[in-house]
Amino acid sequence: MSALHSIAESSNALACSLVMGSLDLSASGAAASSRRRYSLVHQASFEKSHIMTLKRQNTQKKRQELESHLESNKQFQIARDLNDEGVDLIFSLEGDGQILFSVIVSSSAELADFLPSIISTLDANNVMMQHIETRPALKGRGLDVLIECAVEHKDSAVAAVAALKRAHASITGVRMYKTHQEPEVPWFPRHVSEIDKCSNCITKYEPTIDPRHPGFGDETYIARREELNKLAAGFKYGDQLFDVQYTEAEHDTWRQVVDKLETLHEKLACSTYRRNLAMLLEEGVLTRDRIPQLRSINAFLERKTGFILRPCSGLLSARDFLASLAFRVFQIFKFKTTQYLRHHAKPHHSPEPDLIHELLGHVPMFADPALAQMSQDIGLMSLGATDEQIERLATVYWFIVEFGLCREGGQLRAIGAGLLSAYGELQHACSDVPEHREFIPSETALQKYEDDDYQPLYYVADGIEEALAKLREYAGKFQRPFSLIYDPYTRSVTEVRSVNDLTPSMLRFKLELSAITTSIKILPQLEKKEDKENLLTL
């Protein structure tokens, strides 16, 4: 089975390449020429489809290898007839030791003639039978026999199937399945430093590719983007953020957008955004006429919510993007923070996230504790999630963090960064033109995202805190074989599969609760009666 072992190794390498983001998914750009913008939802959907295709191709390679292995004894037809999970099962059997699996044998023979013969054949091939059931065949005449088996060596699994097919002409099908199958959990980072493994650029959306890009054909603009991409490409955990010397033309583009959005923000941005933007301007972190450096933005955000910005040179997978949020590392729309600006010819629209979108759209909102926590919760839910779950989480993120609305004083107000940094769509979203629905994460996760024009539908929360509460309720129903707890001191996650795994977190909680209790004890000496009542209410 050495040849089979080599295929199993290649399968593992493929799985690693998928979760580590080293596969080239640039083909996703080919279908996007009609899109108004690139979206996280589209990327997640494409990745799920692409990975399924790769898995099917890999299973086919395994099947061909199995056929070749069995050809010497004229049993290659077994590999052709075996179900996909059976083929994958054979290649997943590594090393010696007892191997458990189930096999369903379909036959056109009578039970009295067929069952004793099966038992004899399996016993002769050193297969230990632990449980046997029979039933009428689901398709056609005959019967199905379910056998839960154990073998000492992986070769025995193949030999047993071959012996069955060779000895029983009445067999119409053999299907193998894993017994007590544990769900496969994709690799995910456990510490913030491992985000370096989630920072590989999957593909790039460049003005050299799409003629609809505002910068298409502008060689000066293209060269400038490439210059900034090179600076970002080598960034690793622990590196000092570099300063970018922006040109006067870039500062002028920034100025135009800030001036255009200022009046609109007063009317249509949520109060949290307006309050935090005023704070950023007052402290000089943001200015109306100069593009700020990421270093000063990080200093501000870390003081407020612990989020940081990290540069990256291109599009990441949706899985990598969401994973970084779990550690309060700020990446926007499958990008880590891009440091180039939209083309000066169209300062009020960008088909991709740029620095203006990130600084004017996201930064004021990520200074809010509830919005920051909601984003981190989505990130934590993504760690170890299935491809389908990643697609749903990306959709929830897109509809609330990027394009979400809330109600304040009976009026629609924007909380999503994609709206807050886009003059036209901000007005559209808050108008009577599109449909507005209540934000319910379980329903939002299934909604199709339209990315060829302004959205026909936006989701509305009563407030950011209410949206966070609904998201956590959704998280409580999220199917995953473990839960995760984030440690803000070590910037790591703890995987919880048993009560014992909770010990470090409970100890940390005990120490924090002790500090709170001590503070409460001295409050009667320092605080007024109404302050104590407020504390009890909280």
Number of C-alpha atoms within 10 A of each C-alpha: 11 8 12 18 16 13 19 21 14 13 20 12 11 18 16 15 13 20 19 22 20 18 16 13 19 13 11 18 17 10 9 16 16 12 15 18 20 21 22 28 27 21 23 24 18 19 22 19 14 16 16 13 12 15 16 13 12 18 20 16 15 25 25 15 18 25 18 16 18 18 14 9 8 13 19 19 14 22 24 15 15 16 17 18 14 23 23 21 17 22 22 18 18 13 11 11 12 12 19 21 19 21 21 18 22 24 23 17 17 11 17 8 9 17 16 10 15 18 16 12 18 20 13 12 18 16 22 18 16 11 10 15 10 15 12 14 15 10 9 8 12 18 22 24 21 18 21 21 20 21 20 16 17 22 13 17 25 19 15 19 22 20 16 22 18 13 12 15 11 15 19 16 16 20 18 24 20 18 14 9 9 8 9 10 13 16 14 20 20 19 16 19 15 15 22 15 15 22 29 21 23 21 18 16 17 17 19 13 14 17 12 13 20 18 20 16 14 12 12 9 18 16 11 14 19 14 12 17 18 12 16 21 15 12 18 18 11 7 8 9 17 13 11 14 9 16 11 12 11 18 16 17 22 24 17 15 20 19 12 14 19 14 11 14 21 12 15 22 25 24 16 18 27 18 14 17 21 14 16 19 12 11 11 12 19 20 15 17 15 16 24 19 18 22 16 13 18 20 15 20 19 14 10 14 17 18 25 22 23 24 24 26 27 21 28 28 29 28 32 30 26 32 27 27 26 27 27 25 22 26 24 27 26 27 27 26 26 26 23 21 23 25 22 17 10 12 20 20 21 20 15 20 26 19 19 24 24 24 20 22 23 23 24 23 25 26 25 18 16 19 21 22 19 24 22 23 21 23 25 24 24 28 25 23 22 18 20 14 20 26 26 23 28 28 26 27 25 22 25 28 25 24 24 26 33 25 16 15 6 8 12 21 27 30 31 25 27 26 26 31 26 21 18 14 18 25 17 15 26 20 13 9 12 14 12 17 13 14 23 16 25 18 11 22 20 13 14 11 18 16 16 13 11 15 16 13 18 20 20 23 23 15 17 24 15 13 22 21 13 18 20 16 13 14 17 11 9 14 12 15 14 11 19 18 14 19 15 11 7 9 14 19 20 16 15 15 12 10 7 8 14 15 12 12 13 11 11 13 12 12 11 12 12 12 11 11 11 11 11 12 9 10 13 12 7 8 10 10 10 9 13 14 10 9 9 8 7 6
